[in-house]
Amino acid sequence: MRKSSFLIVAAAALALSGCVQNSNSPVNNAAVRTIGGAATGAVIASATGGSKTQGALIGALAGGVSCGLPGLTPCN
């Protein structure tokens, strides 16, 4: 259960971070991706019956790390 929840949160955070097309956009930074990941993680954890806090932490980590992943728009 935990592994699948982590994968769902990671995939959602990456999908959200991929929405930013303009690398000079003010929303394309680590803070916005981290907050977006935390919110997504909490929502997914709540929907799957997991801990919202743990989901938010995992989502925040995935969102923040997405700045350095190859193939995604780098953060400002």
PDB file of N, CA, C and O in Angstrom:
ATOM      1  N   MET A   1       0.826  -1.191   0.000  1.00  0.00           N
ATOM      2  CA  MET A   1       0.000   0.000   0.000  1.00  0.00           C
ATOM      3  C   MET A   1       0.869   1.254   0.000  1.00  0.00           C
ATOM      4  O   MET A   1       0.605   2.190  -0.754  1.00  0.00           O
ATOM      5  N   ARG A   2       1.891   1.278   0.830  1.00  0.00           N
ATOM      6  CA  ARG A   2       2.726   2.474   0.920  1.00  0.00           C
ATOM      7  C   ARG A   2       3.498   2.708  -0.369  1.00  0.00           C
ATOM      8  O   ARG A   2       3.636   3.846  -0.816  1.00  0.00           O
ATOM      9  N   LYS A   3       4.003   1.632  -0.968  1.00  0.00           N
ATOM     10  CA  LYS A   3       4.766   1.784  -2.192  1.00  0.00           C
ATOM     11  C   LYS A   3       3.884   2.324  -3.318  1.00  0.00           C
ATOM     12  O   LYS A   3       4.300   3.204  -4.072  1.00  0.00           O
ATOM     13  N   SER A   4       2.680   1.799  -3.426  1.00  0.00           N
ATOM     14  CA  SER A   4       1.796   2.267  -4.488  1.00  0.00           C
ATOM     15  C   SER A   4       1.365   3.715  -4.241  1.00  0.00           C
ATOM     16  O   SER A   4       1.225   4.486  -5.191  1.00  0.00           O
ATOM     17  N   SER A   5       1.156   4.086  -2.993  1.00  0.00           N
ATOM     18  CA  SER A   5       0.799   5.476  -2.686  1.00  0.00           C
ATOM     19  C   SER A   5       1.934   6.414  -3.062  1.00  0.00           C
ATOM     20  O   SER A   5       1.701   7.488  -3.615  1.00  0.00           O
ATOM     21  N   PHE A   6       3.163   6.007  -2.762  1.00  0.00           N
ATOM     22  CA  PHE A   6       4.318   6.832  -3.118  1.00  0.00           C
ATOM     23  C   PHE A   6       4.414   6.997  -4.624  1.00  0.00           C
ATOM     24  O   PHE A   6       4.678   8.096  -5.112  1.00  0.00           O
ATOM     25  N   LEU A   7       4.205   5.930  -5.356  1.00  0.00           N
ATOM     26  CA  LEU A   7       4.279   6.005  -6.814  1.00  0.00           C
ATOM     27  C   LEU A   7       3.194   6.906  -7.390  1.00  0.00           C
ATOM     28  O   LEU A   7       3.442   7.658  -8.333  1.00  0.00           O
ATOM     29  N   ILE A   8       2.002   6.832  -6.829  1.00  0.00           N
ATOM     30  CA  ILE A   8       0.908   7.684  -7.293  1.00  0.00           C
ATOM     31  C   ILE A   8       1.237   9.146  -7.023  1.00  0.00           C
ATOM     32  O   ILE A   8       1.033   9.996  -7.889  1.00  0.00           O
ATOM     33  N   VAL A   9       1.741   9.444  -5.839  1.00  0.00           N
ATOM     34  CA  VAL A   9       2.079  10.822  -5.489  1.00  0.00           C
ATOM     35  C   VAL A   9       3.212  11.332  -6.374  1.00  0.00           C
ATOM     36  O   VAL A   9       3.166  12.462  -6.858  1.00  0.00           O
ATOM     37  N   ALA A  10       4.213  10.507  -6.580  1.00  0.00           N
ATOM     38  CA  ALA A  10       5.337  10.924  -7.420  1.00  0.00           C
ATOM     39  C   ALA A  10       4.877  11.192  -8.847  1.00  0.00           C
ATOM     40  O   ALA A  10       5.279  12.185  -9.453  1.00  0.00           O
ATOM     41  N   ALA A  11       4.046  10.324  -9.379  1.00  0.00           N
ATOM     42  CA  ALA A  11       3.547  10.511 -10.742  1.00  0.00           C
ATOM     43  C   ALA A  11       2.700  11.773 -10.855  1.00  0.00           C
ATOM     44  O   ALA A  11       2.799  12.499 -11.844  1.00  0.00           O
ATOM     45  N   ALA A  12       1.875  12.037  -9.860  1.00  0.00           N
ATOM     46  CA  ALA A  12       1.036  13.236  -9.886  1.00  0.00           C
ATOM     47  C   ALA A  12       1.883  14.502  -9.803  1.00  0.00           C
ATOM     48  O   ALA A  12       1.618  15.475 -10.508  1.00  0.00           O
ATOM     49  N   ALA A  13       2.897  14.492  -8.949  1.00  0.00           N
ATOM     50  CA  ALA A  13       3.763  15.664  -8.827  1.00  0.00           C
ATOM     51  C   ALA A  13       4.525  15.919 -10.119  1.00  0.00           C
ATOM     52  O   ALA A  13       4.671  17.063 -10.549  1.00  0.00           O
ATOM     53  N   LEU A  14       5.005  14.856 -10.728  1.00  0.00           N
ATOM     54  CA  LEU A  14       5.718  15.029 -11.989  1.00  0.00           C
ATOM     55  C   LEU A  14       4.785  15.513 -13.092  1.00  0.00           C
ATOM     56  O   LEU A  14       5.168  16.337 -13.923  1.00  0.00           O
ATOM     57  N   ALA A  15       3.580  15.006 -13.094  1.00  0.00           N
ATOM     58  CA  ALA A  15       2.620  15.441 -14.106  1.00  0.00           C
ATOM     59  C   ALA A  15       2.292  16.916 -13.944  1.00  0.00           C
ATOM     60  O   ALA A  15       2.193  17.643 -14.932  1.00  0.00           O
ATOM     61  N   LEU A  16       2.124  17.358 -12.720  1.00  0.00           N
ATOM     62  CA  LEU A  16       1.829  18.775 -12.478  1.00  0.00           C
ATOM     63  C   LEU A  16       3.016  19.663 -12.826  1.00  0.00           C
ATOM     64  O   LEU A  16       2.836  20.753 -13.369  1.00  0.00           O
ATOM     65  N   SER A  17       4.211  19.213 -12.522  1.00  0.00           N
ATOM     66  CA  SER A  17       5.380  20.037 -12.814  1.00  0.00           C
ATOM     67  C   SER A  17       5.642  20.114 -14.311  1.00  0.00           C
ATOM     68  O   SER A  17       6.257  21.069 -14.785  1.00  0.00           O
ATOM     69  N   GLY A  18       5.181  19.122 -15.056  1.00  0.00           N
ATOM     70  CA  GLY A  18       5.357  19.150 -16.498  1.00  0.00           C
ATOM     71  C   GLY A  18       4.428  20.115 -17.202  1.00  0.00           C
ATOM     72  O   GLY A  18       4.590  20.353 -18.399  1.00  0.00           O
ATOM     73  N   CYS A  19       3.472  20.672 -16.508  1.00  0.00           N
ATOM     74  CA  CYS A  19       2.525  21.612 -17.111  1.00  0.00           C
ATOM     75  C   CYS A  19       3.171  22.955 -17.417  1.00  0.00           C
ATOM     76  O   CYS A  19       2.652  23.715 -18.235  1.00  0.00           O
ATOM     77  N   VAL A  20       4.270  23.254 -16.788  1.00  0.00           N
ATOM     78  CA  VAL A  20       4.930  24.539 -16.988  1.00  0.00           C
ATOM     79  C   VAL A  20       5.768  24.458 -18.263  1.00  0.00           C
ATOM     80  O   VAL A  20       6.736  23.700 -18.329  1.00  0.00           O
ATOM     81  N   GLN A  21       5.394  25.240 -19.271  1.00  0.00           N
ATOM     82  CA  GLN A  21       6.099  25.216 -20.550  1.00  0.00           C
ATOM     83  C   GLN A  21       7.147  26.317 -20.651  1.00  0.00           C
ATOM     84  O   GLN A  21       8.187  26.122 -21.280  1.00  0.00           O
ATOM     85  N   ASN A  22       6.894  27.451 -20.051  1.00  0.00           N
ATOM     86  CA  ASN A  22       7.792  28.589 -20.141  1.00  0.00           C
ATOM     87  C   ASN A  22       8.783  28.543 -18.985  1.00  0.00           C
ATOM     88  O   ASN A  22       8.390  28.656 -17.824  1.00  0.00           O
ATOM     89  N   SER A  23      10.068  28.378 -19.299  1.00  0.00           N
ATOM     90  CA  SER A  23      11.059  28.260 -18.223  1.00  0.00           C
ATOM     91  C   SER A  23      11.259  29.572 -17.482  1.00  0.00           C
ATOM     92  O   SER A  23      11.822  29.564 -16.387  1.00  0.00           O
ATOM     93  N   ASN A  24      10.818  30.707 -18.038  1.00  0.00           N
ATOM     94  CA  ASN A  24      10.948  32.000 -17.357  1.00  0.00           C
ATOM     95  C   ASN A  24       9.696  32.381 -16.589  1.00  0.00           C
ATOM     96  O   ASN A  24       9.608  33.485 -16.051  1.00  0.00           O
ATOM     97  N   SER A  25       8.740  31.489 -16.533  1.00  0.00           N
ATOM     98  CA  SER A  25       7.493  31.760 -15.835  1.00  0.00           C
ATOM     99  C   SER A  25       7.737  31.890 -14.334  1.00  0.00           C
ATOM    100  O   SER A  25       8.531  31.134 -13.773  1.00  0.00           O
ATOM    101  N   PRO A  26       7.068  32.838 -13.676  1.00  0.00           N
ATOM    102  CA  PRO A  26       7.272  32.986 -12.229  1.00  0.00           C
ATOM    103  C   PRO A  26       6.786  31.788 -11.422  1.00  0.00           C
ATOM    104  O   PRO A  26       7.202  31.615 -10.277  1.00  0.00           O
ATOM    105  N   VAL A  27       5.920  30.962 -11.991  1.00  0.00           N
ATOM    106  CA  VAL A  27       5.456  29.783 -11.257  1.00  0.00           C
ATOM    107  C   VAL A  27       6.375  28.589 -11.462  1.00  0.00           C
ATOM    108  O   VAL A  27       6.125  27.518 -10.909  1.00  0.00           O
ATOM    109  N   ASN A  28       7.429  28.754 -12.246  1.00  0.00           N
ATOM    110  CA  ASN A  28       8.359  27.665 -12.492  1.00  0.00           C
ATOM    111  C   ASN A  28       9.550  27.770 -11.541  1.00  0.00           C
ATOM    112  O   ASN A  28      10.668  28.078 -11.954  1.00  0.00           O
ATOM    113  N   ASN A  29       9.289  27.510 -10.274  1.00  0.00           N
ATOM    114  CA  ASN A  29      10.376  27.497  -9.303  1.00  0.00           C
ATOM    115  C   ASN A  29      10.154  26.364  -8.304  1.00  0.00           C
ATOM    116  O   ASN A  29       9.077  25.771  -8.250  1.00  0.00           O
ATOM    117  N   ALA A  30      11.167  26.078  -7.533  1.00  0.00           N
ATOM    118  CA  ALA A  30      11.111  24.952  -6.614  1.00  0.00           C
ATOM    119  C   ALA A  30      10.027  25.114  -5.556  1.00  0.00           C
ATOM    120  O   ALA A  30       9.404  24.131  -5.154  1.00  0.00           O
ATOM    121  N   ALA A  31       9.795  26.339  -5.103  1.00  0.00           N
ATOM    122  CA  ALA A  31       8.790  26.564  -4.057  1.00  0.00           C
ATOM    123  C   ALA A  31       7.393  26.211  -4.543  1.00  0.00           C
ATOM    124  O   ALA A  31       6.634  25.557  -3.828  1.00  0.00           O
ATOM    125  N   VAL A  32       7.051  26.634  -5.744  1.00  0.00           N
ATOM    126  CA  VAL A  32       5.714  26.352  -6.285  1.00  0.00           C
ATOM    127  C   VAL A  32       5.553  24.859  -6.530  1.00  0.00           C
ATOM    128  O   VAL A  32       4.499  24.293  -6.239  1.00  0.00           O
ATOM    129  N   ARG A  33       6.582  24.219  -7.060  1.00  0.00           N
ATOM    130  CA  ARG A  33       6.506  22.781  -7.298  1.00  0.00           C
ATOM    131  C   ARG A  33       6.399  22.007  -5.990  1.00  0.00           C
ATOM    132  O   ARG A  33       5.681  21.010  -5.910  1.00  0.00           O
ATOM    133  N   THR A  34       7.112  22.464  -4.971  1.00  0.00           N
ATOM    134  CA  THR A  34       7.062  21.789  -3.674  1.00  0.00           C
ATOM    135  C   THR A  34       5.681  21.927  -3.038  1.00  0.00           C
ATOM    136  O   THR A  34       5.141  20.952  -2.514  1.00  0.00           O
ATOM    137  N   ILE A  35       5.117  23.107  -3.079  1.00  0.00           N
ATOM    138  CA  ILE A  35       3.785  23.327  -2.509  1.00  0.00           C
ATOM    139  C   ILE A  35       2.734  22.556  -3.295  1.00  0.00           C
ATOM    140  O   ILE A  35       1.828  21.957  -2.715  1.00  0.00           O
ATOM    141  N   GLY A  36       2.859  22.576  -4.613  1.00  0.00           N
ATOM    142  CA  GLY A  36       1.932  21.811  -5.448  1.00  0.00           C
ATOM    143  C   GLY A  36       2.022  20.323  -5.183  1.00  0.00           C
ATOM    144  O   GLY A  36       1.005  19.631  -5.139  1.00  0.00           O
ATOM    145  N   GLY A  37       3.230  19.832  -5.009  1.00  0.00           N
ATOM    146  CA  GLY A  37       3.421  18.420  -4.696  1.00  0.00           C
ATOM    147  C   GLY A  37       2.839  18.062  -3.342  1.00  0.00           C
ATOM    148  O   GLY A  37       2.244  16.997  -3.177  1.00  0.00           O
ATOM    149  N   ALA A  38       3.011  18.949  -2.371  1.00  0.00           N
ATOM    150  CA  ALA A  38       2.465  18.694  -1.035  1.00  0.00           C
ATOM    151  C   ALA A  38       0.944  18.645  -1.069  1.00  0.00           C
ATOM    152  O   ALA A  38       0.326  17.774  -0.457  1.00  0.00           O
ATOM    153  N   ALA A  39       0.350  19.586  -1.790  1.00  0.00           N
ATOM    154  CA  ALA A  39      -1.115  19.598  -1.885  1.00  0.00           C
ATOM    155  C   ALA A  39      -1.629  18.353  -2.600  1.00  0.00           C
ATOM    156  O   ALA A  39      -2.599  17.733  -2.164  1.00  0.00           O
ATOM    157  N   THR A  40      -0.979  17.997  -3.690  1.00  0.00           N
ATOM    158  CA  THR A  40      -1.375  16.804  -4.430  1.00  0.00           C
ATOM    159  C   THR A  40      -1.208  15.556  -3.581  1.00  0.00           C
ATOM    160  O   THR A  40      -2.075  14.683  -3.579  1.00  0.00           O
ATOM    161  N   GLY A  41      -0.103  15.467  -2.864  1.00  0.00           N
ATOM    162  CA  GLY A  41       0.141  14.310  -2.005  1.00  0.00           C
ATOM    163  C   GLY A  41      -0.892  14.164  -0.906  1.00  0.00           C
ATOM    164  O   GLY A  41      -1.330  13.055  -0.601  1.00  0.00           O
ATOM    165  N   ALA A  42      -1.284  15.291  -0.306  1.00  0.00           N
ATOM    166  CA  ALA A  42      -2.287  15.246   0.759  1.00  0.00           C
ATOM    167  C   ALA A  42      -3.647  14.813   0.213  1.00  0.00           C
ATOM    168  O   ALA A  42      -4.363  14.043   0.853  1.00  0.00           O
ATOM    169  N   VAL A  43      -3.997  15.311  -0.971  1.00  0.00           N
ATOM    170  CA  VAL A  43      -5.286  14.949  -1.569  1.00  0.00           C
ATOM    171  C   VAL A  43      -5.314  13.466  -1.936  1.00  0.00           C
ATOM    172  O   VAL A  43      -6.301  12.778  -1.675  1.00  0.00           O
ATOM    173  N   ILE A  44      -4.242  12.980  -2.537  1.00  0.00           N
ATOM    174  CA  ILE A  44      -4.196  11.566  -2.919  1.00  0.00           C
ATOM    175  C   ILE A  44      -4.205  10.674  -1.686  1.00  0.00           C
ATOM    176  O   ILE A  44      -4.893   9.654  -1.663  1.00  0.00           O
ATOM    177  N   ALA A  45      -3.440  11.052  -0.656  1.00  0.00           N
ATOM    178  CA  ALA A  45      -3.418  10.254   0.570  1.00  0.00           C
ATOM    179  C   ALA A  45      -4.791  10.226   1.225  1.00  0.00           C
ATOM    180  O   ALA A  45      -5.216   9.186   1.730  1.00  0.00           O
ATOM    181  N   SER A  46      -5.478  11.342   1.223  1.00  0.00           N
ATOM    182  CA  SER A  46      -6.816  11.394   1.800  1.00  0.00           C
ATOM    183  C   SER A  46      -7.780  10.498   1.025  1.00  0.00           C
ATOM    184  O   SER A  46      -8.608   9.804   1.614  1.00  0.00           O
ATOM    185  N   ALA A  47      -7.661  10.522  -0.297  1.00  0.00           N
ATOM    186  CA  ALA A  47      -8.560   9.724  -1.139  1.00  0.00           C
ATOM    187  C   ALA A  47      -8.295   8.228  -1.013  1.00  0.00           C
ATOM    188  O   ALA A  47      -9.207   7.415  -1.163  1.00  0.00           O
ATOM    189  N   THR A  48      -7.033   7.864  -0.734  1.00  0.00           N
ATOM    190  CA  THR A  48      -6.692   6.443  -0.630  1.00  0.00           C
ATOM    191  C   THR A  48      -6.721   5.935   0.808  1.00  0.00           C
ATOM    192  O   THR A  48      -6.426   4.766   1.057  1.00  0.00           O
ATOM    193  N   GLY A  49      -7.072   6.797   1.750  1.00  0.00           N
ATOM    194  CA  GLY A  49      -7.188   6.377   3.139  1.00  0.00           C
ATOM    195  C   GLY A  49      -5.887   6.415   3.913  1.00  0.00           C
ATOM    196  O   GLY A  49      -5.804   5.854   5.006  1.00  0.00           O
ATOM    197  N   GLY A  50      -4.867   7.066   3.369  1.00  0.00           N
ATOM    198  CA  GLY A  50      -3.576   7.163   4.051  1.00  0.00           C
ATOM    199  C   GLY A  50      -3.481   8.417   4.899  1.00  0.00           C
ATOM    200  O   GLY A  50      -4.439   9.179   5.023  1.00  0.00           O
ATOM    201  N   SER A  51      -2.309   8.615   5.478  1.00  0.00           N
ATOM    202  CA  SER A  51      -2.040   9.786   6.304  1.00  0.00           C
ATOM    203  C   SER A  51      -1.836  11.011   5.412  1.00  0.00           C
ATOM    204  O   SER A  51      -0.977  10.998   4.530  1.00  0.00           O
ATOM    205  N   LYS A  52      -2.618  12.063   5.636  1.00  0.00           N
ATOM    206  CA  LYS A  52      -2.476  13.279   4.834  1.00  0.00           C
ATOM    207  C   LYS A  52      -1.117  13.927   5.059  1.00  0.00           C
ATOM    208  O   LYS A  52      -0.523  14.472   4.128  1.00  0.00           O
ATOM    209  N   THR A  53      -0.628  13.870   6.283  1.00  0.00           N
ATOM    210  CA  THR A  53       0.674  14.462   6.581  1.00  0.00           C
ATOM    211  C   THR A  53       1.776  13.741   5.828  1.00  0.00           C
ATOM    212  O   THR A  53       2.634  14.376   5.215  1.00  0.00           O
ATOM    213  N   GLN A  54       1.756  12.437   5.873  1.00  0.00           N
ATOM    214  CA  GLN A  54       2.774  11.655   5.170  1.00  0.00           C
ATOM    215  C   GLN A  54       2.662  11.876   3.661  1.00  0.00           C
ATOM    216  O   GLN A  54       3.678  12.005   2.979  1.00  0.00           O
ATOM    217  N   GLY A  55       1.446  11.921   3.141  1.00  0.00           N
ATOM    218  CA  GLY A  55       1.254  12.182   1.722  1.00  0.00           C
ATOM    219  C   GLY A  55       1.780  13.539   1.313  1.00  0.00           C
ATOM    220  O   GLY A  55       2.387  13.684   0.252  1.00  0.00           O
ATOM    221  N   ALA A  56       1.545  14.542   2.159  1.00  0.00           N
ATOM    222  CA  ALA A  56       2.037  15.889   1.863  1.00  0.00           C
ATOM    223  C   ALA A  56       3.560  15.933   1.877  1.00  0.00           C
ATOM    224  O   ALA A  56       4.168  16.591   1.033  1.00  0.00           O
ATOM    225  N   LEU A  57       4.178  15.241   2.823  1.00  0.00           N
ATOM    226  CA  LEU A  57       5.638  15.221   2.882  1.00  0.00           C
ATOM    227  C   LEU A  57       6.235  14.537   1.663  1.00  0.00           C
ATOM    228  O   LEU A  57       7.203  15.032   1.085  1.00  0.00           O
ATOM    229  N   ILE A  58       5.673  13.415   1.274  1.00  0.00           N
ATOM    230  CA  ILE A  58       6.174  12.691   0.103  1.00  0.00           C
ATOM    231  C   ILE A  58       5.938  13.516  -1.160  1.00  0.00           C
ATOM    232  O   ILE A  58       6.813  13.591  -2.023  1.00  0.00           O
ATOM    233  N   GLY A  59       4.769  14.131  -1.271  1.00  0.00           N
ATOM    234  CA  GLY A  59       4.476  14.979  -2.427  1.00  0.00           C
ATOM    235  C   GLY A  59       5.387  16.189  -2.508  1.00  0.00           C
ATOM    236  O   GLY A  59       5.828  16.565  -3.594  1.00  0.00           O
ATOM    237  N   ALA A  60       5.671  16.802  -1.371  1.00  0.00           N
ATOM    238  CA  ALA A  60       6.569  17.952  -1.352  1.00  0.00           C
ATOM    239  C   ALA A  60       7.959  17.548  -1.808  1.00  0.00           C
ATOM    240  O   ALA A  60       8.601  18.274  -2.567  1.00  0.00           O
ATOM    241  N   LEU A  61       8.423  16.412  -1.357  1.00  0.00           N
ATOM    242  CA  LEU A  61       9.730  15.913  -1.763  1.00  0.00           C
ATOM    243  C   LEU A  61       9.755  15.656  -3.267  1.00  0.00           C
ATOM    244  O   LEU A  61      10.693  16.062  -3.953  1.00  0.00           O
ATOM    245  N   ALA A  62       8.733  14.988  -3.776  1.00  0.00           N
ATOM    246  CA  ALA A  62       8.672  14.692  -5.207  1.00  0.00           C
ATOM    247  C   ALA A  62       8.585  15.975  -6.033  1.00  0.00           C
ATOM    248  O   ALA A  62       9.234  16.082  -7.074  1.00  0.00           O
ATOM    249  N   GLY A  63       7.800  16.938  -5.585  1.00  0.00           N
ATOM    250  CA  GLY A  63       7.682  18.206  -6.306  1.00  0.00           C
ATOM    251  C   GLY A  63       8.979  18.989  -6.315  1.00  0.00           C
ATOM    252  O   GLY A  63       9.355  19.559  -7.339  1.00  0.00           O
ATOM    253  N   GLY A  64       9.660  19.022  -5.189  1.00  0.00           N
ATOM    254  CA  GLY A  64      10.929  19.748  -5.110  1.00  0.00           C
ATOM    255  C   GLY A  64      12.030  19.105  -5.928  1.00  0.00           C
ATOM    256  O   GLY A  64      12.833  19.797  -6.554  1.00  0.00           O
ATOM    257  N   VAL A  65      12.067  17.788  -5.925  1.00  0.00           N
ATOM    258  CA  VAL A  65      13.089  17.059  -6.675  1.00  0.00           C
ATOM    259  C   VAL A  65      12.853  17.164  -8.181  1.00  0.00           C
ATOM    260  O   VAL A  65      13.786  17.008  -8.969  1.00  0.00           O
ATOM    261  N   SER A  66      11.609  17.429  -8.582  1.00  0.00           N
ATOM    262  CA  SER A  66      11.304  17.484 -10.009  1.00  0.00           C
ATOM    263  C   SER A  66      12.049  18.586 -10.744  1.00  0.00           C
ATOM    264  O   SER A  66      12.093  18.580 -11.974  1.00  0.00           O
ATOM    265  N   CYS A  67      12.633  19.525 -10.022  1.00  0.00           N
ATOM    266  CA  CYS A  67      13.401  20.597 -10.664  1.00  0.00           C
ATOM    267  C   CYS A  67      14.672  20.066 -11.329  1.00  0.00           C
ATOM    268  O   CYS A  67      15.138  20.635 -12.316  1.00  0.00           O
ATOM    269  N   GLY A  68      15.218  19.010 -10.808  1.00  0.00           N
ATOM    270  CA  GLY A  68      16.490  18.499 -11.326  1.00  0.00           C
ATOM    271  C   GLY A  68      16.370  17.283 -12.209  1.00  0.00           C
ATOM    272  O   GLY A  68      17.388  16.713 -12.602  1.00  0.00           O
ATOM    273  N   LEU A  69      15.155  16.864 -12.536  1.00  0.00           N
ATOM    274  CA  LEU A  69      14.984  15.669 -13.352  1.00  0.00           C
ATOM    275  C   LEU A  69      15.176  15.988 -14.832  1.00  0.00           C
ATOM    276  O   LEU A  69      14.625  16.964 -15.341  1.00  0.00           O
ATOM    277  N   PRO A  70      15.962  15.154 -15.520  1.00  0.00           N
ATOM    278  CA  PRO A  70      16.125  15.384 -16.952  1.00  0.00           C
ATOM    279  C   PRO A  70      14.808  15.193 -17.701  1.00  0.00           C
ATOM    280  O   PRO A  70      14.020  14.312 -17.358  1.00  0.00           O
ATOM    281  N   GLY A  71      14.575  15.994 -18.694  1.00  0.00           N
ATOM    282  CA  GLY A  71      13.360  15.902 -19.480  1.00  0.00           C
ATOM    283  C   GLY A  71      12.267  16.852 -19.019  1.00  0.00           C
ATOM    284  O   GLY A  71      11.322  17.104 -19.766  1.00  0.00           O
ATOM    285  N   LEU A  72      12.372  17.383 -17.813  1.00  0.00           N
ATOM    286  CA  LEU A  72      11.414  18.367 -17.313  1.00  0.00           C
ATOM    287  C   LEU A  72      12.027  19.758 -17.383  1.00  0.00           C
ATOM    288  O   LEU A  72      13.248  19.913 -17.390  1.00  0.00           O
ATOM    289  N   THR A  73      11.175  20.755 -17.435  1.00  0.00           N
ATOM    290  CA  THR A  73      11.648  22.134 -17.457  1.00  0.00           C
ATOM    291  C   THR A  73      12.390  22.424 -16.155  1.00  0.00           C
ATOM    292  O   THR A  73      11.831  22.226 -15.077  1.00  0.00           O
ATOM    293  N   PRO A  74      13.647  22.893 -16.233  1.00  0.00           N
ATOM    294  CA  PRO A  74      14.374  23.197 -14.989  1.00  0.00           C
ATOM    295  C   PRO A  74      13.766  24.402 -14.278  1.00  0.00           C
ATOM    296  O   PRO A  74      13.150  25.266 -14.901  1.00  0.00           O
ATOM    297  N   CYS A  75      13.950  24.439 -12.983  1.00  0.00           N
ATOM    298  CA  CYS A  75      13.423  25.544 -12.183  1.00  0.00           C
ATOM    299  C   CYS A  75      14.304  26.773 -12.304  1.00  0.00           C
ATOM    300  O   CYS A  75      15.488  26.686 -12.628  1.00  0.00           O
ATOM    301  N   ASN A  76      13.696  27.923 -12.036  1.00  0.00           N
ATOM    302  CA  ASN A  76      14.433  29.192 -12.025  1.00  0.00           C
ATOM    303  C   ASN A  76      15.182  29.349 -10.734  1.00  0.00           C
ATOM    304  O   ASN A  76      15.863  30.354 -10.534  1.00  0.00           O
TER     305      ASN A  76
END
